[in-house]
């Protein structure tokens, strides 16, 4: 049940399922990759925007949680993205603006997923 995907950029992505579905749990599940793609897409946007705003960011962690339907196909029914910014004296308004721009204008993955289910987000800061 292990598959290797090759994207247009020619990079390989392994995928598998757990033993309960006939796999050996050797790689990320295909549906999980959607959430990983969302995190990467919005993370790249937000860091790029904050760099342009000259916000000195020490780090960004993105936590994504999603609910799934009980019936097949077990699609995502709600997605929540938590942005955890670390740094010193971070300007909360700039962080909020960068996230809003990513979520509402630039992140193609978020825009695509929002057509299927609600995508919410929250911001948290950690002083370093």
FIBAGU-983017 format. One record per atom (N, C-alpha, C): x negated, y, z; atom name; residue number from 1. Coordinates in Angstrom, 2 decimals, padded with zeros to 5 digits. Layout:
# residues N
ATOM_X_Y_Z_CA_NUM
...
This chain:
# residues 128
ATOM_-000.80_-001.20_000.00_N_1
ATOM_000.00_000.00_000.00_CA_1
ATOM_-000.85_001.27_000.00_C_1
ATOM_-002.15_001.13_-000.11_N_2
ATOM_-003.02_002.30_-000.16_CA_2
ATOM_-003.12_002.80_-001.60_C_2
ATOM_-002.94_004.09_-001.77_N_3
ATOM_-003.07_004.71_-003.08_CA_3
ATOM_-004.08_005.83_-003.01_C_3
ATOM_-004.75_006.07_-004.11_N_4
ATOM_-005.66_007.20_-004.24_CA_4
ATOM_-005.10_008.12_-005.30_C_4
ATOM_-004.75_009.33_-004.88_N_5
ATOM_-004.24_010.31_-005.83_CA_5
ATOM_-005.37_011.15_-006.37_C_5
ATOM_-005.25_011.59_-007.60_N_6
ATOM_-006.22_012.50_-008.20_CA_6
ATOM_-005.45_013.72_-008.69_C_6
ATOM_-005.76_014.87_-008.11_N_7
ATOM_-005.06_016.10_-008.46_CA_7
ATOM_-005.68_016.74_-009.70_C_7
ATOM_-005.04_017.80_-010.18_N_8
ATOM_-005.54_018.50_-011.36_CA_8
ATOM_-006.95_019.06_-011.16_C_8
ATOM_-007.33_019.31_-009.90_N_9
ATOM_-008.68_019.81_-009.60_CA_9
ATOM_-009.70_018.67_-009.58_C_9
ATOM_-009.24_017.45_-009.85_N_10
ATOM_-010.07_016.25_-009.94_CA_10
ATOM_-010.58_015.75_-008.58_C_10
ATOM_-009.97_016.19_-007.48_N_11
ATOM_-010.33_015.68_-006.15_CA_11
ATOM_-009.44_014.50_-005.81_C_11
ATOM_-010.01_013.56_-005.05_N_12
ATOM_-009.28_012.36_-004.67_CA_12
ATOM_-008.63_012.53_-003.31_C_12
ATOM_-007.42_011.99_-003.16_N_13
ATOM_-006.69_012.06_-001.90_CA_13
ATOM_-006.15_010.66_-001.60_C_13
ATOM_-006.67_010.01_-000.53_N_14
ATOM_-006.14_008.69_-000.17_CA_14
ATOM_-004.80_008.84_000.56_C_14
ATOM_-003.92_007.87_000.36_N_15
ATOM_-002.61_007.83_001.02_CA_15
ATOM_-002.30_006.40_001.42_C_15
ATOM_-001.60_006.24_002.53_N_16
ATOM_-001.22_004.91_002.99_CA_16
ATOM_000.00_005.04_003.88_C_16
ATOM_000.53_003.92_004.31_N_17
ATOM_001.62_003.86_005.26_CA_17
ATOM_001.20_002.96_006.41_C_17
ATOM_002.00_002.93_007.46_N_18
ATOM_001.70_002.09_008.62_CA_18
ATOM_002.05_000.63_008.38_C_18
ATOM_001.61_-000.23_009.29_N_19
ATOM_001.88_-001.66_009.17_CA_19
ATOM_003.37_-001.99_009.09_C_19
ATOM_004.22_-001.19_009.75_N_20
ATOM_005.65_-001.45_009.71_CA_20
ATOM_006.24_-001.28_008.31_C_20
ATOM_005.49_-000.61_007.43_N_21
ATOM_005.93_-000.43_006.04_CA_21
ATOM_005.05_-001.18_005.06_C_21
ATOM_004.19_-002.05_005.56_N_22
ATOM_003.36_-002.88_004.69_CA_22
ATOM_001.97_-002.34_004.43_C_22
ATOM_001.60_-001.22_005.06_N_23
ATOM_000.27_-000.65_004.87_CA_23
ATOM_-000.65_-001.01_006.01_C_23
ATOM_-001.86_-000.45_005.99_N_24
ATOM_-002.79_-000.73_007.08_CA_24
ATOM_-003.22_000.56_007.81_C_24
ATOM_-002.44_001.64_007.65_N_25
ATOM_-002.67_002.87_008.38_CA_25
ATOM_-004.06_003.46_008.11_C_25
ATOM_-004.51_003.36_006.86_N_26
ATOM_-005.87_003.79_006.53_CA_26
ATOM_-005.96_005.24_006.04_C_26
ATOM_-004.82_005.91_005.86_N_27
ATOM_-004.88_007.27_005.33_CA_27
ATOM_-003.59_008.02_005.69_C_27
ATOM_-003.56_009.28_005.34_N_28
ATOM_-002.40_010.14_005.59_CA_28
ATOM_-001.20_009.68_004.79_C_28
ATOM_-000.02_009.83_005.39_N_29
ATOM_001.22_009.49_004.69_CA_29
ATOM_001.50_010.54_003.62_C_29
ATOM_002.10_010.17_002.49_N_30
ATOM_002.39_011.15_001.45_CA_30
ATOM_003.23_012.34_001.93_C_30
ATOM_004.24_012.08_002.75_N_31
ATOM_005.08_013.18_003.22_CA_31
ATOM_004.31_014.10_004.16_C_31
ATOM_003.40_013.55_004.94_N_32
ATOM_002.56_014.38_005.82_CA_32
ATOM_001.69_015.33_005.00_C_32
ATOM_001.28_014.88_003.81_N_33
ATOM_000.44_015.73_002.96_CA_33
ATOM_001.14_017.03_002.58_C_33
ATOM_002.47_017.00_002.51_N_34
ATOM_003.20_018.25_002.25_CA_34
ATOM_002.93_019.26_003.36_C_34
ATOM_002.95_018.80_004.60_N_35
ATOM_002.71_019.70_005.73_CA_35
ATOM_001.25_020.15_005.79_C_35
ATOM_000.34_019.25_005.46_N_36
ATOM_-001.07_019.62_005.40_CA_36
ATOM_-001.28_020.68_004.32_C_36
ATOM_-000.63_020.50_003.17_N_37
ATOM_-000.71_021.49_002.09_CA_37
ATOM_-000.15_022.83_002.51_C_37
ATOM_000.96_022.81_003.26_N_38
ATOM_001.54_024.05_003.77_CA_38
ATOM_000.56_024.76_004.69_C_38
ATOM_-000.05_024.03_005.60_N_39
ATOM_-001.02_024.63_006.52_CA_39
ATOM_-002.21_025.23_005.79_C_39
ATOM_-002.72_024.51_004.82_N_40
ATOM_-003.85_025.03_004.05_CA_40
ATOM_-003.50_026.25_003.24_C_40
ATOM_-002.35_026.22_002.60_N_41
ATOM_-001.91_027.32_001.75_CA_41
ATOM_-001.73_028.61_002.56_C_41
ATOM_-000.96_028.52_003.63_N_42
ATOM_-000.70_029.72_004.42_CA_42
ATOM_-001.94_030.16_005.19_C_42
ATOM_-002.76_029.21_005.64_N_43
ATOM_-003.99_029.55_006.35_CA_43
ATOM_-004.95_030.34_005.48_C_43
ATOM_-005.13_029.91_004.25_N_44
ATOM_-006.00_030.62_003.31_CA_44
ATOM_-005.47_032.03_003.06_C_44
ATOM_-004.15_032.14_002.87_N_45
ATOM_-003.54_033.46_002.68_CA_45
ATOM_-003.81_034.38_003.86_C_45
ATOM_-003.49_033.89_005.05_N_46
ATOM_-003.56_034.72_006.25_CA_46
ATOM_-005.00_035.18_006.52_C_46
ATOM_-005.96_034.28_006.42_N_47
ATOM_-007.36_034.66_006.66_CA_47
ATOM_-007.82_035.68_005.62_C_47
ATOM_-007.45_035.46_004.37_N_48
ATOM_-007.83_036.40_003.31_CA_48
ATOM_-007.23_037.79_003.58_C_48
ATOM_-005.96_037.84_003.95_N_49
ATOM_-005.30_039.12_004.23_CA_49
ATOM_-005.94_039.81_005.43_C_49
ATOM_-006.21_039.05_006.49_N_50
ATOM_-006.83_039.64_007.68_CA_50
ATOM_-008.24_040.13_007.40_C_50
ATOM_-008.97_039.43_006.53_N_51
ATOM_-010.31_039.91_006.13_CA_51
ATOM_-010.20_041.26_005.44_C_51
ATOM_-009.21_041.40_004.56_N_52
ATOM_-009.00_042.68_003.87_CA_52
ATOM_-008.59_043.78_004.84_C_52
ATOM_-007.87_043.41_005.91_N_53
ATOM_-007.47_044.37_006.94_CA_53
ATOM_-008.59_044.64_007.94_C_53
ATOM_-009.70_043.94_007.77_N_54
ATOM_-010.87_044.04_008.65_CA_54
ATOM_-010.55_043.66_010.10_C_54
ATOM_-009.77_042.62_010.24_N_55
ATOM_-009.46_042.09_011.56_CA_55
ATOM_-010.53_041.05_011.90_C_55
ATOM_-011.30_041.26_012.97_N_56
ATOM_-012.37_040.33_013.34_CA_56
ATOM_-011.81_039.08_014.03_C_56
ATOM_-011.53_038.09_013.26_N_57
ATOM_-010.90_036.86_013.74_CA_57
ATOM_-011.97_035.84_014.09_C_57
ATOM_-011.88_035.26_015.29_N_58
ATOM_-012.82_034.20_015.68_CA_58
ATOM_-012.36_032.85_015.17_C_58
ATOM_-011.05_032.67_015.05_N_59
ATOM_-010.54_031.39_014.56_CA_59
ATOM_-009.04_031.42_014.35_C_59
ATOM_-008.57_030.46_013.57_N_60
ATOM_-007.14_030.29_013.33_CA_60
ATOM_-006.84_028.79_013.32_C_60
ATOM_-005.90_028.41_014.17_N_61
ATOM_-005.40_027.03_014.19_CA_61
ATOM_-003.93_027.09_013.79_C_61
ATOM_-003.53_026.18_012.95_N_62
ATOM_-002.14_026.14_012.51_CA_62
ATOM_-001.55_024.79_012.91_C_62
ATOM_-000.50_024.85_013.73_N_63
ATOM_000.20_023.65_014.16_CA_63
ATOM_001.55_023.61_013.46_C_63
ATOM_001.86_022.48_012.86_N_64
ATOM_003.12_022.35_012.12_CA_64
ATOM_003.90_021.17_012.68_C_64
ATOM_005.15_021.44_012.98_N_65
ATOM_006.06_020.40_013.44_CA_65
ATOM_007.25_020.38_012.50_C_65
ATOM_007.77_019.19_012.25_N_66
ATOM_008.89_019.09_011.33_CA_66
ATOM_009.88_018.04_011.81_C_66
ATOM_011.15_018.33_011.58_N_67
ATOM_012.21_017.36_011.84_CA_67
ATOM_012.57_016.68_010.53_C_67
ATOM_012.96_015.40_010.63_N_68
ATOM_013.35_014.64_009.43_CA_68
ATOM_014.75_014.09_009.60_C_68
ATOM_015.41_013.90_008.50_N_69
ATOM_016.74_013.30_008.53_CA_69
ATOM_016.62_011.83_008.95_C_69
ATOM_017.68_011.32_009.52_N_70
ATOM_017.70_009.92_009.96_CA_70
ATOM_017.99_008.97_008.80_C_70
ATOM_018.67_009.47_007.78_N_71
ATOM_019.06_008.63_006.65_CA_71
ATOM_018.11_008.82_005.48_C_71
ATOM_018.01_007.82_004.65_N_72
ATOM_017.16_007.88_003.46_CA_72
ATOM_017.81_008.70_002.38_C_72
ATOM_017.08_009.47_001.65_N_73
ATOM_015.65_009.71_001.81_CA_73
ATOM_015.40_010.57_003.05_C_73
ATOM_014.40_010.22_003.86_N_74
ATOM_014.13_010.88_005.14_CA_74
ATOM_013.35_012.17_004.92_C_74
ATOM_014.02_013.14_004.37_N_75
ATOM_013.41_014.43_004.03_CA_75
ATOM_013.25_015.29_005.28_C_75
ATOM_012.41_016.32_005.17_N_76
ATOM_012.29_017.29_006.25_CA_76
ATOM_013.56_018.14_006.29_C_76
ATOM_014.07_018.36_007.48_N_77
ATOM_015.27_019.17_007.65_CA_77
ATOM_014.96_020.52_008.29_C_77
ATOM_013.80_020.65_008.91_N_78
ATOM_013.34_021.90_009.51_CA_78
ATOM_011.85_021.81_009.72_C_78
ATOM_011.16_022.90_009.43_N_79
ATOM_009.70_022.97_009.61_CA_79
ATOM_009.38_024.20_010.44_C_79
ATOM_008.51_024.04_011.43_N_80
ATOM_008.05_025.15_012.27_CA_80
ATOM_006.53_025.24_012.19_C_80
ATOM_006.06_026.44_011.87_N_81
ATOM_004.62_026.69_011.74_CA_81
ATOM_004.20_027.60_012.88_C_81
ATOM_003.23_027.15_013.67_N_82
ATOM_002.68_027.97_014.75_CA_82
ATOM_001.27_028.39_014.38_C_82
ATOM_001.04_029.70_014.35_N_83
ATOM_-000.28_030.26_014.08_CA_83
ATOM_-000.91_030.62_015.42_C_83
ATOM_-002.07_030.06_015.70_N_84
ATOM_-002.78_030.35_016.94_CA_84
ATOM_-004.08_031.07_016.57_C_84
ATOM_-004.08_032.39_016.79_N_85
ATOM_-005.23_033.22_016.45_CA_85
ATOM_-006.13_033.34_017.66_C_85
ATOM_-007.44_033.23_017.45_N_86
ATOM_-008.38_033.46_018.54_CA_86
ATOM_-009.32_034.59_018.16_C_86
ATOM_-009.62_035.40_019.17_N_87
ATOM_-010.50_036.54_018.96_CA_87
ATOM_-010.38_037.50_020.13_C_87
ATOM_-010.98_038.65_019.98_N_88
ATOM_-010.99_039.65_021.04_CA_88
ATOM_-010.22_040.88_020.59_C_88
ATOM_-009.29_041.33_021.41_N_89
ATOM_-008.49_042.54_021.14_CA_89
ATOM_-007.84_042.50_019.76_C_89
ATOM_-007.17_041.41_019.44_N_90
ATOM_-006.53_041.26_018.14_CA_90
ATOM_-005.30_042.16_018.04_C_90
ATOM_-005.15_042.80_016.90_N_91
ATOM_-004.02_043.69_016.63_CA_91
ATOM_-002.82_042.83_016.24_C_91
ATOM_-001.88_042.69_017.16_N_92
ATOM_-000.72_041.81_016.95_CA_92
ATOM_000.09_042.21_015.72_C_92
ATOM_000.23_043.50_015.46_N_93
ATOM_000.99_043.96_014.30_CA_93
ATOM_000.33_043.51_013.00_C_93
ATOM_-000.98_043.55_012.94_N_94
ATOM_-001.69_043.09_011.73_CA_94
ATOM_-001.56_041.58_011.56_C_94
ATOM_-001.63_040.86_012.66_N_95
ATOM_-001.45_039.40_012.58_CA_95
ATOM_-000.05_039.08_012.04_C_95
ATOM_000.94_039.75_012.60_N_96
ATOM_002.33_039.55_012.18_CA_96
ATOM_002.50_039.87_010.69_C_96
ATOM_001.91_040.98_010.26_N_97
ATOM_002.03_041.40_008.86_CA_97
ATOM_001.39_040.37_007.93_C_97
ATOM_000.21_039.87_008.30_N_98
ATOM_-000.48_038.88_007.47_CA_98
ATOM_000.35_037.61_007.34_C_98
ATOM_000.95_037.16_008.44_N_99
ATOM_001.78_035.96_008.41_CA_99
ATOM_003.03_036.20_007.56_C_99
ATOM_003.66_037.34_007.75_N_100
ATOM_004.85_037.66_006.95_CA_100
ATOM_004.54_037.69_005.46_C_100
ATOM_003.42_038.31_005.09_N_101
ATOM_003.05_038.35_003.67_CA_101
ATOM_002.83_036.96_003.11_C_101
ATOM_002.16_036.12_003.88_N_102
ATOM_001.94_034.74_003.42_CA_102
ATOM_003.26_034.01_003.27_C_102
ATOM_004.09_034.05_004.31_N_103
ATOM_005.33_033.29_004.31_CA_103
ATOM_006.35_033.80_003.30_C_103
ATOM_006.40_035.11_003.10_N_104
ATOM_007.45_035.69_002.28_CA_104
ATOM_007.03_036.03_000.85_C_104
ATOM_005.71_036.09_000.60_N_105
ATOM_005.28_036.52_-000.72_CA_105
ATOM_004.26_035.60_-001.39_C_105
ATOM_003.24_035.18_-000.67_N_106
ATOM_002.11_034.53_-001.32_CA_106
ATOM_002.05_033.01_-001.28_C_106
ATOM_002.50_032.38_-000.20_N_107
ATOM_002.31_030.93_-000.05_CA_107
ATOM_003.31_030.15_-000.91_C_107
ATOM_002.83_029.59_-001.98_N_108
ATOM_003.68_028.83_-002.91_CA_108
ATOM_004.27_027.59_-002.26_C_108
ATOM_003.51_026.95_-001.38_N_109
ATOM_004.00_025.74_-000.73_CA_109
ATOM_005.17_026.08_000.19_C_109
ATOM_005.03_027.14_000.95_N_110
ATOM_006.12_027.56_001.83_CA_110
ATOM_007.37_027.92_001.02_C_110
ATOM_007.18_028.65_-000.06_N_111
ATOM_008.31_029.03_-000.92_CA_111
ATOM_009.02_027.79_-001.46_C_111
ATOM_008.26_026.81_-001.86_N_112
ATOM_008.83_025.57_-002.41_CA_112
ATOM_009.60_024.81_-001.33_C_112
ATOM_008.99_024.67_-000.15_N_113
ATOM_009.64_023.92_000.93_CA_113
ATOM_010.89_024.62_001.44_C_113
ATOM_010.88_025.96_001.44_N_114
ATOM_012.05_026.72_001.90_CA_114
ATOM_013.29_026.46_001.02_C_114
ATOM_013.08_026.01_-000.19_N_115
ATOM_014.20_025.67_-001.07_CA_115
ATOM_014.89_024.38_-000.59_C_115
ATOM_014.17_023.60_000.22_N_116
ATOM_014.71_022.33_000.70_CA_116
ATOM_015.18_022.38_002.16_C_116
ATOM_014.53_023.23_002.97_N_117
ATOM_014.89_023.30_004.39_CA_117
ATOM_014.35_024.59_004.99_C_117
ATOM_014.85_024.98_006.16_N_118
ATOM_014.34_026.19_006.81_CA_118
ATOM_012.88_026.01_007.25_C_118
ATOM_012.09_027.07_007.06_N_119
ATOM_010.70_027.09_007.52_CA_119
ATOM_010.56_028.29_008.45_C_119
ATOM_010.36_028.03_009.73_N_120
ATOM_010.19_029.10_010.70_CA_120
ATOM_008.73_029.21_011.10_C_120
ATOM_008.41_030.29_011.79_N_121
ATOM_007.03_030.45_012.24_CA_121
ATOM_006.96_031.27_013.52_C_121
ATOM_005.87_031.08_014.25_N_122
ATOM_005.60_031.84_015.46_CA_122
ATOM_004.11_032.13_015.52_C_122
ATOM_003.76_033.13_016.33_N_123
ATOM_002.38_033.56_016.47_CA_123
ATOM_001.99_033.52_017.93_C_123
ATOM_000.77_033.04_018.18_N_124
ATOM_000.22_033.03_019.53_CA_124
ATOM_-001.23_033.49_019.44_C_124
ATOM_-001.70_034.21_020.43_N_125
ATOM_-003.09_034.65_020.42_CA_125
ATOM_-003.82_034.10_021.63_C_125
ATOM_-005.11_033.84_021.45_N_126
ATOM_-005.98_033.36_022.51_CA_126
ATOM_-007.19_034.28_022.54_C_126
ATOM_-007.42_034.93_023.68_N_127
ATOM_-008.59_035.81_023.83_CA_127
ATOM_-009.85_034.98_023.97_C_127
ATOM_-010.90_035.37_023.26_N_128
ATOM_-012.18_034.66_023.36_CA_128
ATOM_-013.24_035.57_023.93_C_128
